[in-house]
Amino acid sequence: MTRFDVAIIGAGMAGASLAAELSGERSVLLLEAEEFPGYHSTGRSAAFWSETYGGPAIQPLTTASRAFLATPPDEFSEKGFLIPRGSLHIGTAESKGEAAAMLADFADSPVRLEKIEADEIDRHLSGRRSGWDVALWEPDCCDIDVAGLHQAYLRAASTHGCKPLCRARVRSLSHRDGCWLIETEAGLYEATTIVNAAGAWADTIAQMAGVQPLGIQPYRRTVVQLQVSPAASADLPLVVGLDGSFYFKPEAGGRLWLSPHDEIETPPCDAAPEELDVAMAIARFEEVVDWKIERLERKWAGLRSFAPDRKPVIGRDGAVDSFFWLAGQGGFGIQTAPAVAKLAGDLLLERKTDPDLPINQYDPSRFA
């Protein structure tokens, strides 16, 4: 079969989740440029679910995704994908304004967020250095089984006849007689509708299709894996700087994942960490706690892609109706995947959308 109702370009979390949503309703082709799905961003995620991450515009999508992630349908997965963690948002006296702003941002939302004092901070984070005594506690933050979720979406899509076609980088796109002709490294295909779920390459795909790019900009994010002493406790929360300058969380074997929360503008690429960013991550970590770093075990970088207003882009292009945007998920594409896939599927299939989601904020026409 070479002609499909929908061709999704990109088999990361966004493309895979939408493929699972549409398969069974429409014939779906899922195209992946790399040797396996999720190579660039999905496979390099820090893997947490936080309703405050991404700010108030993202929170409705995150909150709407929780039930599915915690208790998915039996036919989708035998177990959930969330593991309770909790999040400690911490700073110095200089961060009091940021803490107050954060509380105000989510005051009218269902997010549970509270200011805590020094003794409770110490209960969550032993070994904190003097001065780090401004903190907010987000009890509902969880880890996400990213690999398990991604594979479950790919499996669900496959069950209904859609499988990712890997090593199928798109070379050209043309539209004639109501149909897209898609030339890939794996062959030629046709589709009535194209979904642009290409992450960092979203604007590149748009330009290939003759569609006005939206300014989707990729940024590099660095993560390192450390062995520390004392070993990171399994019940350590996600610890996030109120000023946005770091986060760290425990991993198996007493290890720690640490990021300087960097956003380095970059062209679409196979991102790699730079020594300066690794050093910056470690320096910021050592300002917060008095733990000893035993060794640096791993380092990597991934890409986070944002639209100019840092909100996702979900919907049909305003000028080319058969070109659908599913891009600009930033670093919150994993935690919002169920709600985003459902919203995108509803829009593509012309079903009623969730009234609790501010869909106009995500529509591509806002850039018209």
C-alpha positions in Angstrom: 0.0 0.0 0.0 1.5 3.3 -1.0 -1.5 5.7 -0.6 -2.8 6.7 2.8 -5.3 9.0 4.4 -2.7 10.5 6.7 1.1 10.5 6.6 2.7 11.5 9.9 6.3 12.7 9.6 8.2 11.9 12.8 7.7 8.8 15.0 8.7 10.3 18.3 6.2 10.6 21.1 4.0 13.1 19.2 3.8 11.2 16.0 3.5 7.8 17.6 0.7 8.9 20.0 -1.3 10.5 17.1 -0.7 7.4 14.9 -2.3 5.3 17.7 -5.2 7.8 18.0 -5.9 7.7 14.2 -5.2 4.1 13.3 -8.4 2.2 13.0 -10.2 5.3 11.9 -8.0 6.2 9.0 -5.1 4.5 7.1 -1.9 6.0 8.5 1.7 6.1 7.3 4.3 6.9 10.1 7.6 8.1 8.7 10.8 8.2 10.7 14.1 9.5 9.4 16.3 7.7 11.8 17.0 4.0 12.4 14.5 3.8 15.2 11.7 6.0 16.5 12.3 8.6 19.2 16.0 9.0 18.6 16.4 12.7 19.1 14.0 14.1 21.8 11.8 11.3 23.1 14.7 9.0 23.8 16.6 11.7 25.7 13.9 13.0 28.0 14.4 13.7 31.7 11.2 11.7 32.2 9.0 13.6 34.6 5.4 14.7 34.8 4.9 18.1 36.4 1.8 20.2 36.1 3.8 23.4 36.6 6.3 22.6 33.9 5.8 24.8 30.9 3.6 27.3 32.7 -0.1 28.0 32.8 -0.6 27.6 29.0 0.7 24.0 29.2 -0.9 22.9 32.5 -4.3 22.1 31.0 -2.7 19.6 28.6 -0.6 18.1 31.4 -3.5 17.8 33.8 -5.8 16.3 31.1 -3.1 13.6 30.4 -2.8 12.4 34.0 -5.7 9.9 34.1 -4.5 8.1 30.9 -0.9 8.0 32.1 -1.8 6.8 35.6 -4.5 4.3 34.6 -4.4 3.6 30.8 -7.0 1.3 29.2 -6.3 -2.4 29.7 -5.9 -2.9 25.9 -3.3 -0.2 25.8 -1.1 -1.3 28.8 -1.3 -3.6 31.7 0.2 -1.0 34.0 0.4 2.8 34.3 3.3 5.0 33.4 3.6 7.3 36.4 5.7 6.8 39.5 5.1 9.2 42.4 8.1 11.5 42.9 7.1 15.0 44.2 8.9 18.2 43.1 10.8 20.7 45.3 11.1 24.1 43.7 13.9 25.8 45.6 15.8 29.1 45.6 17.5 31.7 47.7 16.1 34.9 49.1 16.5 36.4 45.6 13.9 33.9 44.4 11.0 35.1 46.6 9.5 37.0 43.7 9.7 34.0 41.5 8.0 31.8 44.1 5.2 34.3 44.6 4.7 34.6 40.8 4.6 30.8 40.5 1.9 30.5 43.2 -0.1 33.3 41.6 0.2 31.6 38.1 -1.5 28.4 39.4 -3.8 29.8 42.1 -6.9 29.2 40.0 -5.9 25.8 38.7 -6.2 22.3 40.1 -2.4 22.2 40.7 -1.4 21.5 44.2 1.5 23.8 45.1 2.4 25.2 48.6 5.1 27.2 50.2 7.2 25.2 52.8 9.6 26.2 55.5 13.2 25.2 56.3 12.4 22.1 58.4 10.2 20.6 55.7 12.7 21.5 53.0 15.3 19.5 54.9 12.9 16.6 55.1 12.9 16.5 51.3 16.5 17.5 50.6 19.3 16.7 53.1 22.6 18.4 52.8 21.2 21.7 51.3 23.6 24.6 51.7 22.9 27.7 53.7 20.7 30.3 52.0 18.6 27.9 50.0 15.5 28.3 52.2 12.8 29.6 49.8 10.8 26.6 48.5 7.5 25.4 47.0 6.4 21.8 47.2 4.5 20.2 44.3 3.4 16.8 45.7 1.8 15.4 42.5 4.9 15.4 40.3 5.8 12.0 39.0 8.4 10.2 37.0 7.2 8.9 33.6 8.1 5.6 32.0 8.9 7.3 28.7 10.2 4.2 26.8 7.2 2.1 28.0 4.7 4.8 26.9 6.3 5.3 23.5 6.4 1.6 22.8 2.8 1.2 23.9 1.8 3.9 21.4 3.7 2.3 18.6 2.2 -1.1 19.6 -1.3 0.3 19.6 -0.7 1.9 16.2 0.7 -1.3 14.8 -2.3 -3.3 16.1 -4.5 -1.3 13.7 -2.2 -1.6 10.7 0.2 1.3 11.2 3.9 0.6 11.7 6.7 3.2 11.7 8.7 3.1 8.5 12.3 3.9 9.7 15.2 5.2 7.6 12.6 7.0 5.6 13.8 10.6 5.7 11.6 12.9 3.6 13.4 14.2 0.5 10.6 16.2 -1.1 6.9 17.0 -0.8 4.5 18.1 -3.5 0.8 18.5 -3.7 -1.4 17.9 -6.8 -4.9 16.8 -7.5 -5.8 16.8 -3.8 -3.0 14.5 -2.8 0.5 14.8 -1.3 3.4 13.0 -3.1 6.0 12.2 -0.5 9.4 11.2 -1.7 11.5 9.5 1.0 14.7 7.5 1.2 12.5 4.4 1.5 10.3 5.1 -1.5 7.4 7.1 -2.8 4.1 7.5 -0.9 0.9 9.4 -1.3 -1.4 10.9 1.4 -4.5 13.1 1.6 -3.2 14.8 4.7 0.3 15.4 6.1 0.9 15.8 9.8 4.1 17.6 10.6 5.4 16.0 13.8 9.0 16.4 12.9 10.1 18.1 16.1 13.3 20.2 15.5 12.8 19.7 11.7 9.2 21.0 11.7 10.0 24.2 9.8 12.2 22.3 7.4 9.3 20.0 6.5 7.0 23.0 6.1 9.4 24.6 3.7 9.6 21.4 1.7 5.8 21.4 1.4 5.6 25.1 0.4 4.0 26.0 3.7 5.0 29.1 5.6 7.3 28.1 8.5 6.3 29.3 11.9 9.6 29.9 13.6 9.9 26.5 15.4 13.3 26.9 17.0 15.3 23.9 18.4 17.4 24.4 21.6 20.0 22.1 23.1 19.4 20.7 26.6 22.2 19.0 28.5 21.9 16.2 31.0 24.6 14.4 33.0 24.5 11.2 35.1 26.5 11.4 38.4 27.4 9.1 41.2 27.3 11.1 44.4 28.0 10.7 48.0 25.9 10.1 49.9 24.1 8.1 47.2 21.0 9.8 45.9 18.0 8.4 47.9 15.3 6.7 45.9 12.7 9.0 47.5 14.5 12.2 46.6 12.1 14.5 44.8 12.7 16.2 41.5 14.6 19.4 42.7 14.1 22.4 40.4 15.6 25.9 40.7 13.0 28.6 41.1 15.2 30.7 38.8 15.2 28.0 36.1 18.9 27.4 36.3 19.0 23.7 37.2 17.1 20.5 38.0 18.1 17.1 39.3 16.4 13.8 40.2 17.4 10.4 41.4 18.0 7.4 39.1 18.6 3.7 39.8 21.6 2.6 41.8 21.8 5.8 43.8 22.7 7.8 40.7 21.6 11.4 39.9 20.4 13.0 36.7 21.3 16.7 36.6 20.7 19.4 34.0 21.7 23.1 34.0 18.3 23.7 32.3 20.2 25.2 29.4 18.5 26.3 26.2 21.2 26.8 23.5 19.8 27.8 20.2 20.9 25.3 17.5 20.0 24.2 14.1 18.2 20.8 13.8 20.9 18.2 14.5 22.0 15.1 16.5 22.7 17.1 19.6 25.8 16.5 21.7 26.8 17.9 25.1 29.5 20.6 25.3 32.0 20.6 28.2 31.1 24.1 29.2 27.4 23.1 29.8 28.5 20.0 31.7 30.7 22.1 34.0 27.9 24.7 34.4 25.5 21.9 35.5 28.0 20.6 38.1 28.8 24.1 39.4 25.2 24.9 39.9 24.5 21.6 41.7 27.4 22.2 44.1 26.0 25.6 45.0 22.8 23.9 46.3 24.0 20.8 48.2 27.2 19.7 49.9 27.2 16.2 48.4 30.4 14.9 46.9 30.5 14.0 43.3 32.2 10.7 43.0 32.3 10.5 39.2 30.6 11.6 36.0 29.2 8.5 34.4 27.3 9.8 31.3 26.5 13.0 29.5 24.1 13.7 26.7 22.0 16.4 25.0 18.6 16.5 23.4 16.6 19.0 21.4 13.6 21.0 22.7 11.7 22.9 20.0 9.5 25.9 20.7 7.3 28.2 18.7 7.9 31.9 19.2 5.3 32.1 22.0 6.5 28.8 23.6 3.1 27.1 23.2 2.6 24.0 21.1 1.2 24.2 17.6 -1.7 21.9 17.0 -4.0 22.2 14.0 -4.4 22.6 10.3 -2.3 25.3 8.6 -4.3 28.4 7.9 -3.3 28.5 4.3 -2.9 24.8 3.4 -5.8 22.8 4.9 -4.2 19.4 4.2 -1.1 20.3 6.2 -1.5 19.7 9.9 0.9 21.0 12.5 1.9 18.9 15.6 5.0 20.7 16.7 6.6 23.1 19.3 6.1 20.8 22.3 9.3 22.0 24.0 10.2 19.9 26.9 6.7 19.0 27.8 5.8 16.8 24.9 6.0 13.6 26.9 3.9 14.6 29.8 1.1 16.1 27.5 1.1 13.3 24.9 -2.2 11.7 25.7 -4.1 15.0 25.7 -2.3 16.4 22.6 -2.9 13.2 20.6 -6.5 13.2 21.6 -6.9 16.9 20.6 -5.1 16.5 17.3 -7.1 13.4 16.5 -10.4 15.2 17.3 -9.4 18.1 15.0 -8.3 15.8 12.2 -11.4 13.6 12.4 -13.7 16.7 13.0 -14.9 15.4 16.4 -15.9 17.5 19.4 -12.8 18.7 21.3 -12.3 18.9 25.1 -14.0 22.2 26.2 -11.4 22.5 29.1 -8.5 22.9 26.7 -7.7 26.4 25.4 -7.4 25.1 21.8 -7.2 28.6 20.3 -3.9 29.1 22.1 -2.4 26.2 20.2 -3.9 26.8 16.7 -1.4 27.7 14.0 -3.6 30.6 12.8 -2.4 32.6 15.8 0.8 33.3 13.8 -1.2 34.5 10.7 
